[in-house]
Structures are given as structure tokens and as C-alpha cells.
């Protein structure tokens, strides 16, 4: 089962003004800089596993698999 499927996790969009920290995007293993709008994905029932993704990486994740 894919943890990051559309039907296995909830997503929300973090607005640029809400992004106040640097996050590591699992799609490309690069930083998401503060002030960058991006996707937060939360597997159902596993809030502590939530990850922050670049929007483009989230959209492209079916084509380029996460490294970890
Ligand atoms: Zn990314």
C-alpha cells in the first residue's frame, strides 16, 4: 500500500505566510524554504508521519518515487 496515495492521506495547502520553517521535501530531498507555499500530507490516523512536499513534487510523486 502506498502511504502517499490520495485515498490514504489528507492533504492541505500551506500558504506562503504560514510556512515559517524550513522543511525537507521527501519528493526531491531538497529544502522547502520559509515563505514557500507547499503541500502538507498526513496519512490517515498518523498525524506524526505528516510530511511537507513542494507542490510540484507532490503532483509528480507518481512519476518519481520518494527516495526513502
Ligand atoms: Zn520537492
PDB file of the backbone (N, CA, C, O) and the ligand in Angstrom, with CONECT records:
HET     ZN  A 101       1
ATOM      1  N   UNK A   1       0.845  -1.188   0.000  1.00  0.00           N
ATOM      2  CA  UNK A   1       0.000   0.000   0.000  1.00  0.00           C
ATOM      3  C   UNK A   1       0.879   1.236   0.000  1.00  0.00           C
ATOM      4  O   UNK A   1       1.906   1.290   0.677  1.00  0.00           O
ATOM      5  N   UNK A   2       0.468   2.204  -0.751  1.00  0.00           N
ATOM      6  CA  UNK A   2       1.236   3.439  -0.842  1.00  0.00           C
ATOM      7  C   UNK A   2       0.782   4.425   0.229  1.00  0.00           C
ATOM      8  O   UNK A   2      -0.375   4.845   0.267  1.00  0.00           O
ATOM      9  N   UNK A   3       1.715   4.778   1.088  1.00  0.00           N
ATOM     10  CA  UNK A   3       1.400   5.701   2.172  1.00  0.00           C
ATOM     11  C   UNK A   3       0.907   7.043   1.646  1.00  0.00           C
ATOM     12  O   UNK A   3       0.100   7.718   2.286  1.00  0.00           O
ATOM     13  N   UNK A   4       1.400   7.417   0.478  1.00  0.00           N
ATOM     14  CA  UNK A   4       1.139   8.767  -0.034  1.00  0.00           C
ATOM     15  C   UNK A   4       0.123   8.768  -1.162  1.00  0.00           C
ATOM     16  O   UNK A   4       0.174   9.618  -2.052  1.00  0.00           O
ATOM     17  N   UNK A   5      -0.798   7.819  -1.127  1.00  0.00           N
ATOM     18  CA  UNK A   5      -1.861   7.826  -2.119  1.00  0.00           C
ATOM     19  C   UNK A   5      -2.916   8.867  -1.762  1.00  0.00           C
ATOM     20  O   UNK A   5      -3.046   9.257  -0.601  1.00  0.00           O
ATOM     21  N   UNK A   6      -3.656   9.307  -2.749  1.00  0.00           N
ATOM     22  CA  UNK A   6      -4.684  10.312  -2.488  1.00  0.00           C
ATOM     23  C   UNK A   6      -5.740   9.800  -1.516  1.00  0.00           C
ATOM     24  O   UNK A   6      -6.317  10.580  -0.759  1.00  0.00           O
ATOM     25  N   UNK A   7      -5.998   8.487  -1.532  1.00  0.00           N
ATOM     26  CA  UNK A   7      -7.042   7.961  -0.654  1.00  0.00           C
ATOM     27  C   UNK A   7      -6.492   7.392   0.649  1.00  0.00           C
ATOM     28  O   UNK A   7      -7.245   6.832   1.445  1.00  0.00           O
ATOM     29  N   UNK A   8      -5.186   7.529   0.873  1.00  0.00           N
ATOM     30  CA  UNK A   8      -4.639   7.075   2.151  1.00  0.00           C
ATOM     31  C   UNK A   8      -4.140   8.237   3.001  1.00  0.00           C
ATOM     32  O   UNK A   8      -3.708   8.040   4.136  1.00  0.00           O
ATOM     33  N   UNK A   9      -4.198   9.435   2.456  1.00  0.00           N
ATOM     34  CA  UNK A   9      -3.764  10.562   3.280  1.00  0.00           C
ATOM     35  C   UNK A   9      -4.556  11.822   2.938  1.00  0.00           C
ATOM     36  O   UNK A   9      -5.099  11.977   1.844  1.00  0.00           O
ATOM     37  N   UNK A  10      -4.593  12.698   3.912  1.00  0.00           N
ATOM     38  CA  UNK A  10      -5.217  14.002   3.722  1.00  0.00           C
ATOM     39  C   UNK A  10      -4.132  15.006   3.340  1.00  0.00           C
ATOM     40  O   UNK A  10      -2.994  14.917   3.799  1.00  0.00           O
ATOM     41  N   UNK A  11      -4.499  15.942   2.510  1.00  0.00           N
ATOM     42  CA  UNK A  11      -3.545  16.984   2.150  1.00  0.00           C
ATOM     43  C   UNK A  11      -4.152  18.354   2.408  1.00  0.00           C
ATOM     44  O   UNK A  11      -5.364  18.550   2.316  1.00  0.00           O
ATOM     45  N   UNK A  12      -3.308  19.257   2.722  1.00  0.00           N
ATOM     46  CA  UNK A  12      -3.747  20.651   2.798  1.00  0.00           C
ATOM     47  C   UNK A  12      -2.628  21.520   2.250  1.00  0.00           C
ATOM     48  O   UNK A  12      -1.456  21.143   2.253  1.00  0.00           O
ATOM     49  N   UNK A  13      -3.024  22.686   1.784  1.00  0.00           N
ATOM     50  CA  UNK A  13      -2.039  23.593   1.216  1.00  0.00           C
ATOM     51  C   UNK A  13      -1.652  24.643   2.238  1.00  0.00           C
ATOM     52  O   UNK A  13      -2.506  25.336   2.792  1.00  0.00           O
ATOM     53  N   UNK A  14      -0.372  24.749   2.477  1.00  0.00           N
ATOM     54  CA  UNK A  14       0.116  25.749   3.409  1.00  0.00           C
ATOM     55  C   UNK A  14       0.447  27.010   2.615  1.00  0.00           C
ATOM     56  O   UNK A  14       1.257  26.980   1.689  1.00  0.00           O
ATOM     57  N   UNK A  15      -0.191  28.118   2.993  1.00  0.00           N
ATOM     58  CA  UNK A  15       0.068  29.377   2.307  1.00  0.00           C
ATOM     59  C   UNK A  15       1.475  29.880   2.645  1.00  0.00           C
ATOM     60  O   UNK A  15       2.031  29.550   3.693  1.00  0.00           O
ATOM     61  N   UNK A  16       2.031  30.675   1.749  1.00  0.00           N
ATOM     62  CA  UNK A  16       3.396  31.187   1.984  1.00  0.00           C
ATOM     63  C   UNK A  16       3.562  31.835   3.357  1.00  0.00           C
ATOM     64  O   UNK A  16       4.578  31.630   4.020  1.00  0.00           O
ATOM     65  N   UNK A  17       2.571  32.614   3.787  1.00  0.00           N
ATOM     66  CA  UNK A  17       2.726  33.283   5.083  1.00  0.00           C
ATOM     67  C   UNK A  17       2.653  32.301   6.257  1.00  0.00           C
ATOM     68  O   UNK A  17       3.060  32.635   7.370  1.00  0.00           O
ATOM     69  N   UNK A  18       2.132  31.083   6.008  1.00  0.00           N
ATOM     70  CA  UNK A  18       2.044  30.070   7.056  1.00  0.00           C
ATOM     71  C   UNK A  18       3.321  29.234   7.137  1.00  0.00           C
ATOM     72  O   UNK A  18       3.542  28.524   8.118  1.00  0.00           O
ATOM     73  N   UNK A  19       4.144  29.320   6.123  1.00  0.00           N
ATOM     74  CA  UNK A  19       5.355  28.498   6.067  1.00  0.00           C
ATOM     75  C   UNK A  19       6.494  29.275   6.706  1.00  0.00           C
ATOM     76  O   UNK A  19       7.160  30.082   6.057  1.00  0.00           O
ATOM     77  N   UNK A  20       6.703  29.020   7.981  1.00  0.00           N
ATOM     78  CA  UNK A  20       7.666  29.821   8.732  1.00  0.00           C
ATOM     79  C   UNK A  20       8.938  29.046   9.044  1.00  0.00           C
ATOM     80  O   UNK A  20       9.868  29.591   9.638  1.00  0.00           O
ATOM     81  N   UNK A  21       8.983  27.789   8.652  1.00  0.00           N
ATOM     82  CA  UNK A  21      10.159  26.964   8.920  1.00  0.00           C
ATOM     83  C   UNK A  21      10.647  26.332   7.629  1.00  0.00           C
ATOM     84  O   UNK A  21       9.959  26.351   6.609  1.00  0.00           O
ATOM     85  N   UNK A  22      11.839  25.776   7.693  1.00  0.00           N
ATOM     86  CA  UNK A  22      12.375  25.034   6.564  1.00  0.00           C
ATOM     87  C   UNK A  22      12.028  23.562   6.730  1.00  0.00           C
ATOM     88  O   UNK A  22      12.250  22.985   7.794  1.00  0.00           O
ATOM     89  N   UNK A  23      11.484  22.954   5.682  1.00  0.00           N
ATOM     90  CA  UNK A  23      11.124  21.541   5.721  1.00  0.00           C
ATOM     91  C   UNK A  23      11.883  20.794   4.644  1.00  0.00           C
ATOM     92  O   UNK A  23      12.277  21.380   3.636  1.00  0.00           O
ATOM     93  N   UNK A  24      12.090  19.505   4.851  1.00  0.00           N
ATOM     94  CA  UNK A  24      12.731  18.680   3.835  1.00  0.00           C
ATOM     95  C   UNK A  24      11.650  17.952   3.036  1.00  0.00           C
ATOM     96  O   UNK A  24      10.852  17.196   3.590  1.00  0.00           O
ATOM     97  N   UNK A  25      11.642  18.189   1.762  1.00  0.00           N
ATOM     98  CA  UNK A  25      10.650  17.565   0.890  1.00  0.00           C
ATOM     99  C   UNK A  25      11.084  16.143   0.549  1.00  0.00           C
ATOM    100  O   UNK A  25      12.173  15.943   0.012  1.00  0.00           O
ATOM    101  N   UNK A  26      10.237  15.142   0.857  1.00  0.00           N
ATOM    102  CA  UNK A  26      10.617  13.754   0.577  1.00  0.00           C
ATOM    103  C   UNK A  26      10.581  13.426  -0.921  1.00  0.00           C
ATOM    104  O   UNK A  26      11.105  12.399  -1.353  1.00  0.00           O
ATOM    105  N   UNK A  27       9.964  14.299  -1.694  1.00  0.00           N
ATOM    106  CA  UNK A  27       9.894  14.045  -3.132  1.00  0.00           C
ATOM    107  C   UNK A  27      11.234  14.262  -3.818  1.00  0.00           C
ATOM    108  O   UNK A  27      11.607  13.507  -4.716  1.00  0.00           O
ATOM    109  N   UNK A  28      11.954  15.290  -3.396  1.00  0.00           N
ATOM    110  CA  UNK A  28      13.207  15.632  -4.070  1.00  0.00           C
ATOM    111  C   UNK A  28      14.383  15.712  -3.105  1.00  0.00           C
ATOM    112  O   UNK A  28      15.518  15.946  -3.521  1.00  0.00           O
ATOM    113  N   UNK A  29      14.110  15.517  -1.800  1.00  0.00           N
ATOM    114  CA  UNK A  29      15.160  15.611  -0.777  1.00  0.00           C
ATOM    115  C   UNK A  29      15.821  16.977  -0.738  1.00  0.00           C
ATOM    116  O   UNK A  29      16.994  17.096  -0.385  1.00  0.00           O
ATOM    117  N   UNK A  30      15.073  18.003  -1.097  1.00  0.00           N
ATOM    118  CA  UNK A  30      15.584  19.366  -1.005  1.00  0.00           C
ATOM    119  C   UNK A  30      14.734  20.142  -0.004  1.00  0.00           C
ATOM    120  O   UNK A  30      13.617  19.750   0.332  1.00  0.00           O
ATOM    121  N   UNK A  31      15.295  21.251   0.460  1.00  0.00           N
ATOM    122  CA  UNK A  31      14.582  22.072   1.429  1.00  0.00           C
ATOM    123  C   UNK A  31      13.415  22.810   0.791  1.00  0.00           C
ATOM    124  O   UNK A  31      13.470  23.220  -0.368  1.00  0.00           O
ATOM    125  N   UNK A  32      12.361  22.966   1.577  1.00  0.00           N
ATOM    126  CA  UNK A  32      11.291  23.893   1.254  1.00  0.00           C
ATOM    127  C   UNK A  32      11.555  25.133   2.099  1.00  0.00           C
ATOM    128  O   UNK A  32      11.447  25.089   3.324  1.00  0.00           O
ATOM    129  N   UNK A  33      11.895  26.217   1.454  1.00  0.00           N
ATOM    130  CA  UNK A  33      12.308  27.406   2.193  1.00  0.00           C
ATOM    131  C   UNK A  33      11.109  28.105   2.832  1.00  0.00           C
ATOM    132  O   UNK A  33       9.996  28.044   2.310  1.00  0.00           O
ATOM    133  N   UNK A  34      11.344  28.771   3.964  1.00  0.00           N
ATOM    134  CA  UNK A  34      10.257  29.558   4.579  1.00  0.00           C
ATOM    135  C   UNK A  34       9.675  30.536   3.569  1.00  0.00           C
ATOM    136  O   UNK A  34      10.394  31.108   2.750  1.00  0.00           O
ATOM    137  N   UNK A  35       8.358  30.717   3.641  1.00  0.00           N
ATOM    138  CA  UNK A  35       7.698  31.628   2.724  1.00  0.00           C
ATOM    139  C   UNK A  35       7.292  30.984   1.412  1.00  0.00           C
ATOM    140  O   UNK A  35       6.808  31.660   0.505  1.00  0.00           O
ATOM    141  N   UNK A  36       7.489  29.672   1.310  1.00  0.00           N
ATOM    142  CA  UNK A  36       7.101  28.943   0.108  1.00  0.00           C
ATOM    143  C   UNK A  36       5.811  28.180   0.372  1.00  0.00           C
ATOM    144  O   UNK A  36       5.768  27.330   1.261  1.00  0.00           O
ATOM    145  N   UNK A  37       4.772  28.469  -0.380  1.00  0.00           N
ATOM    146  CA  UNK A  37       3.544  27.697  -0.270  1.00  0.00           C
ATOM    147  C   UNK A  37       3.805  26.261  -0.673  1.00  0.00           C
ATOM    148  O   UNK A  37       4.491  26.009  -1.664  1.00  0.00           O
ATOM    149  N   UNK A  38       3.267  25.317   0.082  1.00  0.00           N
ATOM    150  CA  UNK A  38       3.540  23.909  -0.220  1.00  0.00           C
ATOM    151  C   UNK A  38       2.441  23.011   0.343  1.00  0.00           C
ATOM    152  O   UNK A  38       1.516  23.478   1.009  1.00  0.00           O
ATOM    153  N   UNK A  39       2.560  21.726   0.063  1.00  0.00           N
ATOM    154  CA  UNK A  39       1.576  20.732   0.470  1.00  0.00           C
ATOM    155  C   UNK A  39       1.992  20.073   1.782  1.00  0.00           C
ATOM    156  O   UNK A  39       3.157  19.726   1.978  1.00  0.00           O
ATOM    157  N   UNK A  40       1.019  19.909   2.674  1.00  0.00           N
ATOM    158  CA  UNK A  40       1.239  19.077   3.858  1.00  0.00           C
ATOM    159  C   UNK A  40       0.376  17.831   3.682  1.00  0.00           C
ATOM    160  O   UNK A  40      -0.839  17.932   3.515  1.00  0.00           O
ATOM    161  N   UNK A  41       0.996  16.676   3.718  1.00  0.00           N
ATOM    162  CA  UNK A  41       0.279  15.412   3.545  1.00  0.00           C
ATOM    163  C   UNK A  41       0.312  14.632   4.850  1.00  0.00           C
ATOM    164  O   UNK A  41       1.372  14.438   5.446  1.00  0.00           O
ATOM    165  N   UNK A  42      -0.869  14.184   5.288  1.00  0.00           N
ATOM    166  CA  UNK A  42      -0.998  13.456   6.555  1.00  0.00           C
ATOM    167  C   UNK A  42      -1.665  12.113   6.294  1.00  0.00           C
ATOM    168  O   UNK A  42      -2.845  12.063   5.949  1.00  0.00           O
ATOM    169  N   UNK A  43      -0.909  11.014   6.457  1.00  0.00           N
ATOM    170  CA  UNK A  43      -1.544   9.689   6.331  1.00  0.00           C
ATOM    171  C   UNK A  43      -2.685   9.556   7.339  1.00  0.00           C
ATOM    172  O   UNK A  43      -2.569  10.022   8.473  1.00  0.00           O
ATOM    173  N   UNK A  44      -3.761   8.937   6.940  1.00  0.00           N
ATOM    174  CA  UNK A  44      -4.912   8.783   7.823  1.00  0.00           C
ATOM    175  C   UNK A  44      -4.499   8.126   9.136  1.00  0.00           C
ATOM    176  O   UNK A  44      -3.880   7.062   9.141  1.00  0.00           O
ATOM    177  N   UNK A  45      -4.842   8.761  10.230  1.00  0.00           N
ATOM    178  CA  UNK A  45      -4.579   8.195  11.543  1.00  0.00           C
ATOM    179  C   UNK A  45      -3.135   8.246  11.969  1.00  0.00           C
ATOM    180  O   UNK A  45      -2.760   7.629  12.966  1.00  0.00           O
ATOM    181  N   UNK A  46      -2.315   8.970  11.231  1.00  0.00           N
ATOM    182  CA  UNK A  46      -0.888   9.005  11.564  1.00  0.00           C
ATOM    183  C   UNK A  46      -0.356  10.423  11.414  1.00  0.00           C
ATOM    184  O   UNK A  46       0.523  10.707  10.600  1.00  0.00           O
ATOM    185  N   UNK A  47      -0.922  11.294  12.230  1.00  0.00           N
ATOM    186  CA  UNK A  47      -0.543  12.704  12.161  1.00  0.00           C
ATOM    187  C   UNK A  47       0.967  12.902  12.324  1.00  0.00           C
ATOM    188  O   UNK A  47       1.537  13.828  11.746  1.00  0.00           O
ATOM    189  N   UNK A  48       1.610  12.039  13.104  1.00  0.00           N
ATOM    190  CA  UNK A  48       3.043  12.217  13.356  1.00  0.00           C
ATOM    191  C   UNK A  48       3.901  11.834  12.149  1.00  0.00           C
ATOM    192  O   UNK A  48       5.106  12.086  12.134  1.00  0.00           O
ATOM    193  N   UNK A  49       3.281  11.231  11.148  1.00  0.00           N
ATOM    194  CA  UNK A  49       4.023  10.876   9.939  1.00  0.00           C
ATOM    195  C   UNK A  49       3.871  11.923   8.845  1.00  0.00           C
ATOM    196  O   UNK A  49       4.343  11.732   7.724  1.00  0.00           O
ATOM    197  N   UNK A  50       3.215  13.023   9.173  1.00  0.00           N
ATOM    198  CA  UNK A  50       2.962  14.024   8.132  1.00  0.00           C
ATOM    199  C   UNK A  50       4.278  14.559   7.568  1.00  0.00           C
ATOM    200  O   UNK A  50       5.275  14.693   8.277  1.00  0.00           O
ATOM    201  N   UNK A  51       4.245  14.856   6.287  1.00  0.00           N
ATOM    202  CA  UNK A  51       5.424  15.375   5.604  1.00  0.00           C
ATOM    203  C   UNK A  51       5.027  16.582   4.767  1.00  0.00           C
ATOM    204  O   UNK A  51       3.884  16.726   4.333  1.00  0.00           O
ATOM    205  N   UNK A  52       6.000  17.427   4.564  1.00  0.00           N
ATOM    206  CA  UNK A  52       5.791  18.627   3.759  1.00  0.00           C
ATOM    207  C   UNK A  52       6.429  18.413   2.391  1.00  0.00           C
ATOM    208  O   UNK A  52       7.579  17.986   2.287  1.00  0.00           O
ATOM    209  N   UNK A  53       5.670  18.715   1.355  1.00  0.00           N
ATOM    210  CA  UNK A  53       6.115  18.483  -0.027  1.00  0.00           C
ATOM    211  C   UNK A  53       6.022  19.778  -0.810  1.00  0.00           C
ATOM    212  O   UNK A  53       5.116  20.583  -0.593  1.00  0.00           O
ATOM    213  N   UNK A  54       6.978  19.979  -1.734  1.00  0.00           N
ATOM    214  CA  UNK A  54       6.754  21.000  -2.752  1.00  0.00           C
ATOM    215  C   UNK A  54       5.484  20.617  -3.517  1.00  0.00           C
ATOM    216  O   UNK A  54       5.201  19.435  -3.711  1.00  0.00           O
ATOM    217  N   UNK A  55       4.739  21.604  -3.938  1.00  0.00           N
ATOM    218  CA  UNK A  55       3.513  21.274  -4.672  1.00  0.00           C
ATOM    219  C   UNK A  55       3.834  20.479  -5.937  1.00  0.00           C
ATOM    220  O   UNK A  55       3.150  19.507  -6.260  1.00  0.00           O
ATOM    221  N   UNK A  56       4.875  20.898  -6.644  1.00  0.00           N
ATOM    222  CA  UNK A  56       5.245  20.188  -7.869  1.00  0.00           C
ATOM    223  C   UNK A  56       5.678  18.756  -7.597  1.00  0.00           C
ATOM    224  O   UNK A  56       5.374  17.852  -8.375  1.00  0.00           O
ATOM    225  N   UNK A  57       6.397  18.549  -6.478  1.00  0.00           N
ATOM    226  CA  UNK A  57       6.851  17.197  -6.138  1.00  0.00           C
ATOM    227  C   UNK A  57       5.668  16.315  -5.771  1.00  0.00           C
ATOM    228  O   UNK A  57       5.627  15.138  -6.128  1.00  0.00           O
ATOM    229  N   UNK A  58       4.714  16.884  -5.061  1.00  0.00           N
ATOM    230  CA  UNK A  58       3.518  16.121  -4.715  1.00  0.00           C
ATOM    231  C   UNK A  58       2.784  15.697  -5.983  1.00  0.00           C
ATOM    232  O   UNK A  58       2.387  14.541  -6.131  1.00  0.00           O
ATOM    233  N   UNK A  59       2.615  16.636  -6.877  1.00  0.00           N
ATOM    234  CA  UNK A  59       1.903  16.320  -8.116  1.00  0.00           C
ATOM    235  C   UNK A  59       2.657  15.284  -8.950  1.00  0.00           C
ATOM    236  O   UNK A  59       2.047  14.501  -9.678  1.00  0.00           O
ATOM    237  N   UNK A  60       3.980  15.284  -8.839  1.00  0.00           N
ATOM    238  CA  UNK A  60       4.802  14.407  -9.680  1.00  0.00           C
ATOM    239  C   UNK A  60       5.211  13.126  -8.978  1.00  0.00           C
ATOM    240  O   UNK A  60       5.976  12.338  -9.535  1.00  0.00           O
ATOM    241  N   UNK A  61       4.716  12.897  -7.756  1.00  0.00           N
ATOM    242  CA  UNK A  61       5.253  11.791  -6.956  1.00  0.00           C
ATOM    243  C   UNK A  61       4.980  10.427  -7.567  1.00  0.00           C
ATOM    244  O   UNK A  61       5.688   9.464  -7.269  1.00  0.00           O
ATOM    245  N   UNK A  62       3.958  10.329  -8.424  1.00  0.00           N
ATOM    246  CA  UNK A  62       3.687   9.043  -9.055  1.00  0.00           C
ATOM    247  C   UNK A  62       4.723   8.724 -10.125  1.00  0.00           C
ATOM    248  O   UNK A  62       4.914   7.569 -10.508  1.00  0.00           O
ATOM    249  N   UNK A  63       5.386   9.776 -10.598  1.00  0.00           N
ATOM    250  CA  UNK A  63       6.380   9.559 -11.642  1.00  0.00           C
ATOM    251  C   UNK A  63       7.779   9.386 -11.060  1.00  0.00           C
ATOM    252  O   UNK A  63       8.573   8.592 -11.563  1.00  0.00           O
ATOM    253  N   UNK A  64       8.076  10.130 -10.001  1.00  0.00           N
ATOM    254  CA  UNK A  64       9.382   9.996  -9.376  1.00  0.00           C
ATOM    255  C   UNK A  64       9.185   9.603  -7.919  1.00  0.00           C
ATOM    256  O   UNK A  64       8.712  10.405  -7.114  1.00  0.00           O
ATOM    257  N   UNK A  65       9.541   8.388  -7.586  1.00  0.00           N
ATOM    258  CA  UNK A  65       9.282   7.859  -6.260  1.00  0.00           C
ATOM    259  C   UNK A  65      10.140   8.549  -5.218  1.00  0.00           C
ATOM    260  O   UNK A  65      11.265   8.958  -5.507  1.00  0.00           O
ATOM    261  N   UNK A  66       9.614   8.682  -4.001  1.00  0.00           N
ATOM    262  CA  UNK A  66      10.441   9.204  -2.900  1.00  0.00           C
ATOM    263  C   UNK A  66      11.645   8.303  -2.676  1.00  0.00           C
ATOM    264  O   UNK A  66      11.596   7.102  -2.939  1.00  0.00           O
ATOM    265  N   UNK A  67      12.713   8.892  -2.192  1.00  0.00           N
ATOM    266  CA  UNK A  67      13.941   8.137  -2.009  1.00  0.00           C
ATOM    267  C   UNK A  67      13.904   7.304  -0.730  1.00  0.00           C
ATOM    268  O   UNK A  67      14.640   6.325  -0.608  1.00  0.00           O
ATOM    269  N   UNK A  68      13.069   7.679   0.206  1.00  0.00           N
ATOM    270  CA  UNK A  68      13.054   6.928   1.464  1.00  0.00           C
ATOM    271  C   UNK A  68      11.662   6.374   1.731  1.00  0.00           C
ATOM    272  O   UNK A  68      11.445   5.710   2.745  1.00  0.00           O
TER     273      UNK A  68
HETATM  274 ZN    ZN A 101      10.414  18.702  -3.541  1.00  0.00          ZN
END
